[in-house]
Every structure is written in structure tokens, then in C-alpha cells.
Amino acid sequence: MDFNPGAPAQAGNYIFDISQLSGQGSAGAVTLLLQTVLWPLLYAEGESHLTLRGGTHVAWSPPAGYIRDVLLPTLAPTGVDVDCALTAWGFYPVGGGELQVTIRPVTEPLRPLQLEERGALEKVTGAGVAGELPAHIAQRMSSRATNVLKQAQLSSSITPERVKSKGPGAGIFLTAHYEQSQAGFSALGKQGKPSDAVADEACEALLTHHIDGAPVDPHLADQILLPLALAEGRSVYLTSQITQHLLTNAQVIRSFIDAEIVIDGGEGEPGTVTVGGIGLSLS
């Protein structure tokens, strides 16, 4: 496999509008776009500012709040210094959401992570959100999630939010804050899907992760793999579920760089990931 970029990434001010790129309007996920350009710009010589427009809360992609509240705080100890602000909500199929991102370049190789313990659960926070829909939808999702977690003896602070967006959309977004880690879970509404079912979907994922005891949730496990492969030294983390995304990411990374990645466990099961990073630096 060959990959031959024409030049190193250049720091700067960039605007990426997925609706313009598609030529016909799109709610394409800006968070996936961010994860594509983040790592090259992290190693560029200078600070970069991004405006990303499109879908901020769409299926098959991390919600904007997950990037802000789970991914970036997890990677902060490695030296990743990125700010991410949601300035407009964008649901499928209309989009129209916006993220403002500041990426500060690394000055030395990223540090490895050791995430083998998570500590006690401190709190669960979140919001049931409705955009251009009746307020009772947000209230119903929030109340349902609060009750489900209370029955599981987990205290939470989940608020209803009615937000402005270019098109209708709804969802619930939860973050579990442990002493040594964060984990994120969400579910999106769609026509014909009851609000209670949306809340139950996110709560079920959270409770499954919580019961397992691992610090790293299934989505975070594959999202931190690349930066840890670029870091200097040995990272180890436990995840509550090995996913096909994690296995695929590992194989793709091995095809491009000489990072040692060992995944101990089978797909769909809890497991341990060990990453021997290559220590990439600007010099």
C-alpha cells in the first residue's frame, strides 16, 4: 500500500463546508472530517483554526459533544491541545451545524497513555435535545434517562434542551465521569421512534459499559488508537468492547507505520489494547 502526500500539512485558518463540497447540501459528519485533518495539523508548524460546517449530530459518527467531552480530555495527557466548540447544531438530512476548532501543534512527541483503571463513577451528565421540534420531546428523553439510571442506582444530571437548528432533529447525549476516565453514549431520534426508546438506547449502552468496569468505551477505543501509535512509548488501555472498527483501524495503521498494536480479546468482548508508538515529532 502506497500513500504519497504532495507536501506536509500547512497550519492556517481553514473553512470546510460539507454542503459546498457535495454541491447539493449535506449533513455529512463534521466530526469525522475533524478526525481526518486533526492529526496532520497537529504536526504542522503553527496553530490552526478550523470552521467545520455540516452535520454535528448524525448517525454513524461521534456527536460533537463526544469529541469535546470524551476524546479530547482523554488525549490531553498525551500532549494533544485542541479546543472544540459547538456553535450551531446540525441534524440529518439538512445539516447546517458548525464547529469551531483550534489546534495547537505539538512541540515534542506525544506521551503514551495508561488507562487500566477508571476509579469510581463521579457523575453522569447529559442532555435530551430537540431541534425545531416540540419541547416535550427533549423533556421526555431527559426524564426517561434519569429514571432508568436511578433504577440502576446511578445519580445523574440530565437536562432537556430545545436548540435552534436548520432542520428538525433530536437525541440524547450522556457522559459518564469516572475518577480517571470519561465515557460517552448517545442515541438519535428519528420519525416513528418513541422518545423513551431513544433514551433507553443510550442508557443501555452506558450501563453495559459501567458494569464491565473498563475505563475506555467501545468508540473511544478505536478513536485513540492512531494518536497512541504516533506517541512515544508503550500505551495500554482496557476497553469494555472490542469492535470491528478497532480491529480495522489497527490493521490500517499497521499498513502505514511501524507501530506495534496488540489487541487481547475477541470481537464483541472486553479486551486489552497495547500500543508501541513510533514517537513521531516535527524534527
C-alpha positions in Angstrom: 0.0 0.0 0.0 1.4 3.4 -1.0 0.4 6.8 0.2 2.4 9.8 -1.1 1.2 13.2 0.1 2.4 16.1 -2.0 3.6 18.2 0.9 3.5 18.5 4.7 0.3 19.9 6.2 0.3 23.7 6.5 -1.0 25.4 9.5 -3.6 28.1 8.9 -7.2 29.2 9.0 -9.5 26.8 7.2 -13.2 26.6 6.4 -14.6 23.2 5.4 -18.3 23.3 4.4 -19.5 19.8 3.6 -22.6 21.2 1.9 -20.5 23.1 -0.6 -18.2 20.2 -1.1 -21.1 17.9 -2.0 -22.7 20.6 -4.2 -26.2 19.7 -3.2 -26.4 20.3 0.6 -25.3 17.7 3.1 -25.4 16.7 6.7 -22.1 14.8 6.3 -20.4 14.4 9.7 -18.0 17.3 10.6 -16.6 15.3 13.5 -15.3 12.6 11.0 -13.8 15.4 8.9 -12.2 16.8 12.0 -10.6 13.4 12.9 -9.2 13.3 9.3 -7.5 16.7 9.4 -6.6 16.9 13.1 -3.6 14.7 13.1 -1.7 16.2 10.2 -2.4 19.7 11.5 -1.3 18.7 15.0 2.2 18.2 13.5 2.1 21.4 11.3 4.4 24.3 12.2 1.9 26.7 13.7 -1.6 27.0 15.2 -4.6 26.2 13.1 -8.2 27.4 13.3 -11.0 25.4 11.7 -14.6 26.2 10.8 -16.4 23.0 10.0 -19.9 23.1 8.7 -22.3 20.2 8.1 -23.8 17.5 10.4 -22.8 17.8 14.0 -25.2 15.1 15.3 -25.7 12.4 12.7 -25.7 8.6 12.6 -22.5 6.6 12.4 -20.3 9.3 13.7 -19.3 10.7 17.1 -21.5 13.7 18.2 -19.8 17.0 18.7 -20.1 16.7 22.4 -18.3 13.4 22.4 -15.2 15.0 20.8 -15.3 17.8 23.3 -16.1 15.9 26.5 -14.6 12.5 26.0 -12.0 12.2 23.2 -10.1 15.4 23.7 -9.9 15.2 27.6 -8.7 11.6 27.3 -5.9 12.7 24.9 -4.9 15.8 26.8 -2.3 14.0 29.0 -0.6 12.9 25.8 0.0 16.5 24.8 -2.9 16.9 22.4 -4.0 20.6 22.9 -7.2 21.2 20.9 -10.3 23.3 21.7 -13.6 22.4 20.1 -16.8 24.5 20.4 -20.2 23.7 19.0 -21.7 26.9 17.6 -24.6 25.5 15.6 -26.5 22.2 15.7 -26.8 20.2 12.5 -29.0 17.1 12.2 -29.6 14.8 9.3 -30.6 15.4 6.5 -30.4 19.2 6.5 -27.1 19.7 8.3 -26.2 23.3 8.9 -24.2 22.7 12.1 -20.9 24.3 12.9 -17.8 23.5 14.9 -15.0 26.0 15.8 -11.7 24.2 16.4 -8.3 25.5 17.5 -5.4 23.1 17.0 -2.1 23.9 18.8 0.9 22.0 17.3 2.9 19.5 19.3 6.4 20.6 20.2 7.6 17.1 21.3 6.4 13.5 20.7 3.0 12.7 22.2 3.2 10.8 25.6 1.7 7.3 26.0 -1.4 6.6 28.0 -2.0 4.0 30.7 -5.8 3.5 31.1 -6.2 0.3 33.0 -8.2 1.7 36.0 -11.1 4.2 35.9 -11.9 4.7 39.5 -15.3 5.4 40.9 -18.2 6.9 39.0 -18.4 10.6 40.0 -21.4 11.6 37.9 -23.4 11.1 34.7 -24.2 14.3 32.9 -26.1 14.9 29.7 -28.9 16.4 27.8 -32.0 15.4 25.9 -32.0 17.7 22.9 -34.7 18.7 20.4 -34.1 21.0 17.4 -37.1 22.5 15.7 -39.3 20.1 17.5 -41.7 20.4 20.5 -40.0 20.9 23.8 -41.8 17.9 25.4 -39.6 15.6 23.3 -36.4 16.8 25.0 -38.2 16.7 28.4 -39.4 13.1 27.8 -35.9 11.8 26.8 -34.3 13.5 29.8 -36.8 12.3 32.3 -36.7 8.7 31.0 -32.9 8.6 31.1 -32.9 10.0 34.6 -35.3 7.3 35.8 -33.5 4.5 34.1 -30.2 5.4 35.6 -31.8 6.0 39.0 -33.2 2.5 38.9 -29.6 1.3 38.3 -28.6 3.3 41.3 -26.6 5.9 39.3 -27.1 9.5 40.0 -27.3 11.8 37.0 -27.8 15.4 35.9 -29.6 15.2 32.5 -31.3 18.4 31.3 -33.8 19.0 28.5 -32.6 21.4 25.8 -34.5 22.8 22.9 -32.0 24.2 20.4 -32.0 26.1 17.1 -31.2 24.1 14.0 -31.8 24.4 10.3 -33.8 21.1 10.3 -35.6 19.0 12.8 -33.7 16.5 14.9 -33.5 15.0 18.4 -31.2 12.9 20.5 -29.8 12.2 23.9 -26.1 12.6 24.8 -24.6 11.2 28.0 -21.2 11.4 29.6 -20.1 9.1 32.4 -17.4 10.9 34.5 -15.1 8.5 36.4 -12.2 9.4 38.6 -9.7 8.6 35.9 -11.6 8.5 32.6 -14.7 9.6 30.7 -17.1 7.6 28.5 -19.7 8.8 26.2 -23.0 7.3 24.9 -25.8 8.7 22.7 -28.8 7.9 20.6 -30.6 9.8 17.9 -34.2 10.2 17.3 -36.0 9.5 14.1 -39.5 9.6 12.8 -41.6 6.9 14.4 -39.1 6.2 17.2 -40.5 7.0 20.6 -38.6 9.3 22.9 -38.4 6.7 25.6 -36.8 4.3 23.1 -34.1 6.9 22.3 -33.3 7.3 26.0 -33.3 3.6 26.6 -30.8 3.0 23.8 -28.2 5.4 25.2 -28.8 4.3 28.8 -28.4 0.6 27.9 -25.0 1.3 26.3 -23.9 3.3 29.3 -24.9 0.6 31.8 -23.3 -2.2 29.8 -20.0 -0.2 29.8 -20.4 0.6 33.5 -21.0 -2.9 34.6 -17.9 -4.2 32.7 -15.6 -1.9 34.7 -13.2 -0.9 31.9 -12.1 2.7 31.6 -12.4 3.0 27.8 -15.7 2.8 26.0 -16.0 0.9 22.7 -16.0 4.1 20.5 -13.1 5.7 22.3 -11.0 2.5 21.9 -10.7 2.9 18.2 -10.5 6.7 18.2 -7.4 7.0 20.4 -5.5 4.2 18.5 -3.9 6.4 15.9 -2.6 9.1 18.2 -1.2 6.5 20.5 0.5 4.8 17.6 2.2 8.2 16.9 3.2 8.7 20.5 6.5 7.8 22.1 6.4 4.7 24.2 4.1 2.0 25.3 0.4 2.7 25.9 -2.0 0.2 27.5 -5.8 0.5 27.8 -8.8 -1.7 28.7 -12.0 -1.4 26.7 -15.4 -2.7 27.5 -15.9 -4.0 24.0 -13.6 -4.8 21.1 -15.3 -3.6 17.9 -14.8 -4.2 14.2 -13.8 -0.5 14.0 -11.0 -1.1 16.4 -9.7 -4.1 14.6 -9.9 -2.4 11.2 -8.2 0.7 12.5 -5.4 -1.4 13.8 -4.9 -3.1 10.5 -4.9 0.1 8.6 -2.4 1.8 10.9 -0.1 -1.2 10.7 -0.1 -0.8 6.9 1.3 2.7 7.0 3.6 2.9 10.1 5.7 0.5 12.1 3.7 0.7 15.3 3.2 -2.5 17.3 -0.5 -3.0 18.1 -1.7 -6.0 20.1 -5.4 -6.5 20.9 -6.0 -9.1 23.5 -9.6 -10.3 23.2 -12.2 -11.2 20.6 -14.7 -9.0 18.8 -17.7 -8.1 20.9 -15.8 -8.9 24.1 -13.9 -6.8 26.7 -10.2 -6.6 25.9 -6.8 -5.0 26.4 -5.0 -2.9 23.8 -1.3 -2.4 23.8 0.3 0.1 21.5 4.0 0.6 20.9 4.2 4.1 19.5 6.7 5.3 16.9 7.5 8.7 18.7 6.7 10.9 15.7 7.9 14.5 16.1 8.3 17.6 13.9 12.0 17.3 13.7 
